[in-house]
């Protein structure tokens, strides 16, 4: 919330009035369409996750994987990384997929998302090199360099922490390898490894890649459609949408739900790269963030209701089976 305040704190009263006016005059049909595409991306993610679980010998229902994905997004808005725990817990309870193996598939999923973000960033550089290079030099590289110069001991501290962790791991293996705690930890890591290796045994790897491409294409399309909601950004096209996708994704993963960070980063991107008036850049950043956040909350609440019904049904079936 502090970042959200920081984005708007220097606006004059006239700019605040313009901001309210832009919200009133926005074309929310485009926002609604962006929400629909956003839901489609989550459905594709659920289907892709189901594909990753099948080589492990589990065949969860698509509805369950979808509900777990949506509830995970909602949980992440409250507490960072809580969503991953929630997601694996739901799939374990309702589809009997071991928690640790599900965690392994999520490690693969996050790695793939990182690769996709890197590829999207590379495409952004290739298509808009001169503009993006200057932006990065001024807003990213130089500030980071200044920070590293100010704290020259950072690398030494990180290296020392790494050495201590390695020594601690060696001591743990050397002196506790015969204990039950060590055996349980080893089994946990082996199951996580099995989840990670599931990617090697996919039945249709090309279809998996297609799903991955479509997920990120939906993200891109969502950003592009949102640009049409404001008359001041409706002239912008795929280049601007790609920049919003790349920098906006950084904002989303920076804070729970992206609140504040998304608005700050997208606003600076549109102002610094494309010369958009700051008031309308702020307006767009809030519209784009709000449409996806509201969609996630709405669909996740429906998923919570669906999971609750499934839980009651399982309890009823269990009671019926226990009755002589």
C-alpha positions in Angstrom: 0.0 0.0 0.0 2.9 2.3 0.6 4.0 2.0 -3.0 0.4 2.7 -4.1 0.5 5.9 -2.1 3.9 6.8 -3.5 2.6 6.6 -7.1 -0.1 9.2 -6.5 1.3 11.4 -3.7 2.7 14.2 -6.0 -0.4 14.6 -8.1 -2.0 18.0 -8.1 -5.7 18.5 -7.5 -6.2 19.0 -11.3 -4.4 15.8 -12.0 -6.5 13.9 -9.5 -9.6 15.2 -11.2 -8.3 14.0 -14.5 -7.5 10.7 -13.0 -11.1 10.3 -11.7 -12.4 11.5 -15.1 -10.3 8.8 -17.0 -11.8 6.1 -14.7 -15.3 7.3 -15.4 -14.8 7.5 -19.2 -12.9 4.3 -19.6 -14.3 1.7 -22.0 -14.9 -1.2 -19.6 -15.9 -3.6 -22.4 -12.2 -3.9 -23.2 -11.5 -4.5 -19.5 -14.2 -7.2 -19.4 -12.7 -8.9 -22.5 -9.2 -8.7 -20.9 -10.7 -10.5 -17.8 -12.1 -13.3 -20.0 -8.7 -13.8 -21.6 -7.1 -13.8 -18.1 -9.4 -16.6 -17.0 -8.5 -18.5 -20.1 -4.8 -18.2 -19.2 -5.5 -19.8 -15.8 -7.5 -22.6 -17.4 -4.6 -23.4 -19.7 -2.2 -23.3 -16.6 -4.5 -25.8 -14.8 -4.5 -28.1 -17.9 -0.8 -27.9 -18.2 -0.3 -28.7 -14.6 -2.5 -31.8 -15.0 -0.2 -32.9 -17.8 2.8 -32.6 -15.5 1.2 -34.7 -12.8 0.2 -37.6 -15.1 3.8 -39.0 -15.6 3.8 -39.4 -11.8 0.9 -41.8 -12.0 -1.8 -39.3 -11.0 -4.8 -38.1 -13.1 -6.5 -35.3 -11.2 -9.6 -33.7 -12.6 -9.1 -30.5 -14.5 -11.7 -28.7 -12.3 -9.6 -29.5 -9.2 -6.4 -28.3 -10.7 -8.1 -25.1 -11.9 -9.7 -24.4 -8.5 -6.4 -25.0 -6.8 -4.6 -22.6 -9.2 -7.2 -19.8 -8.5 -7.2 -20.3 -4.8 -3.4 -20.2 -4.8 -3.5 -16.8 -6.6 -5.8 -15.5 -3.9 -3.6 -16.8 -1.1 -0.5 -15.2 -2.6 -2.3 -11.8 -2.4 -2.4 -12.2 1.4 1.0 -13.9 2.0 3.8 -14.4 -0.5 4.4 -18.0 -1.5 1.4 -19.2 0.6 -0.3 -19.9 -2.7 2.1 -22.7 -3.6 1.5 -24.4 -0.2 -2.3 -24.0 -0.6 -2.2 -25.3 -4.2 -0.3 -28.5 -3.3 -2.4 -29.0 -0.2 -5.7 -28.9 -2.2 -4.4 -31.3 -4.9 -3.2 -33.7 -2.1 -6.5 -33.6 -0.2 -8.9 -34.0 -3.2 -6.8 -35.9 -5.7 -4.4 -37.9 -3.4 -1.3 -36.4 -5.1 1.6 -36.4 -2.6 2.4 -32.9 -1.4 6.1 -33.2 -2.1 5.7 -34.5 -5.6 3.3 -31.7 -6.4 5.9 -29.2 -5.1 8.4 -30.7 -7.5 6.1 -29.9 -10.5 5.7 -26.4 -9.2 9.4 -25.9 -9.2 9.4 -26.9 -12.9 6.5 -24.6 -13.5 8.2 -21.6 -11.9 11.4 -22.3 -13.8 9.4 -22.4 -17.1 7.7 -19.1 -16.2 11.1 -17.5 -15.6 12.4 -18.8 -18.9 9.3 -17.3 -20.6 9.8 -14.0 -18.9 13.5 -13.9 -20.1 12.4 -14.7 -23.6 9.7 -12.0 -23.5 12.4 -9.5 -22.2 14.8 -10.6 -25.0 12.0 -10.0 -27.6 11.4 -6.6 -26.1 15.0 -5.7 -26.5 15.2 -7.0 -30.0 12.1 -5.0 -31.1 12.9 -1.8 -29.2 16.6 -1.9 -28.4 17.5 1.8 -28.4 14.6 2.8 -26.3 14.8 -0.1 -23.8 18.6 0.1 -23.6 18.5 3.7 -22.5 15.7 3.0 -20.0 17.5 0.1 -18.5 20.8 2.1 -18.2 19.1 5.0 -16.4 16.5 3.2 -14.3 18.0 -0.3 -13.6 21.7 -0.8 -14.3 23.0 2.5 -12.9 20.9 2.3 -9.6 22.0 -1.3 -9.1 25.6 -0.4 -9.8 25.4 2.5 -7.3 24.0 0.1 -4.6 26.7 -2.5 -5.2 29.4 0.2 -5.0 27.9 1.4 -1.7 27.9 -2.1 -0.3 31.1 -3.8 -1.5 30.9 -6.4 1.2 27.6 -7.8 -0.1 29.3 -10.5 -2.2 31.6 -11.5 0.6 28.7 -11.9 3.0 26.7 -13.9 0.5 29.7 -16.2 -0.1 30.3 -16.7 3.6 26.6 -17.6 4.1 26.9 -20.1 1.2 29.9 -21.7 2.8 28.3 -21.9 6.2 25.2 -23.6 4.6 27.4 -26.1 2.8 29.3 -26.9 6.0 26.1 -27.3 7.9 24.7 -29.6 5.3 27.8 -31.8 5.4 27.7 -32.0 9.2 24.0 -32.9 9.1 24.6 -35.7 6.6 27.8 -36.9 8.4 26.4 -37.2 11.9 22.6 -37.6 11.4 22.4 -39.8 8.3 21.2 -42.7 10.5 18.3 -40.8 12.1 14.6 -40.9 11.2 14.6 -37.2 10.6 17.3 -37.5 8.0 15.5 -40.4 6.3 12.3 -38.4 6.2 14.1 -35.4 4.7 15.8 -37.6 2.1 12.5 -39.1 1.1 10.9 -35.7 0.9 13.7 -34.5 -1.4 13.5 -37.6 -3.6 9.8 -37.1 -4.0 10.4 -33.4 -4.9 13.0 -34.7 -7.4 10.4 -37.0 -9.0 8.1 -34.1 -9.4 10.8 -32.1 -11.1 11.7 -35.0 -13.4 8.1 -35.4 -14.5 8.8 -33.0 -17.3 11.1 -35.6 -18.9 8.2 -38.1 -19.2 5.4 -36.0 -20.7 3.4 -37.9 -23.2 3.0 -34.9 -25.6 5.8 -32.4 -25.0 4.8 -30.4 -28.1 1.3 -29.9 -26.6 2.9 -28.9 -23.3 5.0 -26.2 -25.2 1.8 -25.1 -27.0 0.0 -24.6 -23.7 3.0 -22.6 -22.3 3.0 -20.4 -25.4 -0.8 -19.8 -25.2 -0.6 -18.9 -21.5 1.9 -16.2 -22.1 0.1 -15.1 -25.3 -3.0 -14.6 -23.2 -0.9 -12.5 -20.7 0.3 -10.4 -23.7 -3.3 -10.1 -25.1 -4.6 -9.0 -21.8 -2.2 -6.1 -21.6 -2.9 -5.1 -25.2 -6.7 -5.2 -24.7 -6.4 -3.1 -21.5 -4.6 -0.3 -23.6 -7.9 0.2 -25.5 -9.8 1.0 -22.4 -8.5 4.6 -22.3 -8.6 6.9 -25.3 -5.1 8.2 -24.3 -3.6 4.7 -24.7 -5.8 3.3 -27.4 -3.3 4.3 -30.1 -0.7 2.1 -28.5 0.0 -1.4 -30.0 2.0 -4.6 -29.5 5.3 -2.9 -28.6 3.7 -1.1 -25.7 1.8 -4.1 -24.6 5.0 -6.2 -24.6 6.7 -3.6 -22.4 3.7 -3.6 -20.0 3.8 -7.4 -19.9 7.5 -7.6 -19.1 7.8 -4.8 -16.6 4.3 -5.4 -15.1 5.3 -9.1 -14.4 8.3 -7.8 -12.4 5.9 -5.7 -10.4 3.5 -8.6 -9.9 6.2 -10.8 -8.4 7.7 -8.0 -6.3 4.8 -7.5 -3.8 1.8 -9.6 -2.8 -0.6 -9.4 -5.7 1.6 -6.7 -7.2 -0.1 -4.0 -5.3 1.8 -0.7 -5.6 4.8 -2.2 -7.3 2.8 -2.9 -10.5 1.4 0.6 -10.6 4.8 2.2 -10.0 6.7 0.1 -12.6 4.1 0.3 -15.3 3.6 4.0 -14.8 7.3 4.7 -15.1 7.5 2.4 -18.1 4.8 4.3 -20.0 6.1 7.7 -19.0 9.8 7.1 -19.6 9.6 4.9 -22.7 6.5 6.2 -24.5 6.0 9.8 -23.2 2.5 9.2 -21.9 1.2 11.8 -19.5 1.8 10.6 -15.9 -1.8 11.0 -15.0 -3.0 8.7 -17.7 -0.1 6.3 -17.1 -1.3 6.0 -13.5 -4.9 5.5 -14.6 -3.9 2.7 -17.0 -1.7 1.0 -14.4 -4.6 0.9 -11.9 -7.1 -0.3 -14.5 -4.9 -3.0 -15.8 -4.0 -4.2 -12.3 -7.6 -3.9 -11.0 -9.2 -5.9 -13.8 -7.0 -8.9 -13.2 -7.1 -8.6 -9.4 -10.9 -8.4 -9.4 -11.1 -11.3 -11.8 -8.8 -13.5 -9.6 -10.8 -12.6 -6.4 -14.1 -13.3 -8.1 -13.2 -16.6 -9.7 -11.2 -17.7 -6.6 -14.2 -17.2 -4.4 -16.2 -19.4 -6.8 -13.4 -22.0 -6.6 -13.5 -21.9 -2.8 -17.2 -22.6 -2.9 -16.7 -25.5 -5.4 -13.9 -27.0 -3.2 -16.1 -26.6 -0.1 -18.9 -28.6 -1.9 -16.4 -31.2 -2.9 -15.2 -31.5 0.7 -18.8 -32.1 1.9 -19.4 -34.6 -0.8 -16.2 -36.6 0.2 -17.3 -36.5 3.8 -20.7 -37.8 2.9 -19.2 -40.6 0.8 -16.8 -41.5 3.6 -19.7 -41.6 6.1 -21.8 -43.8 3.8 -18.9 -46.2 3.2 -18.3 -46.5 7.0 -21.9 -47.3 7.7 -22.5 -51.1 7.9 
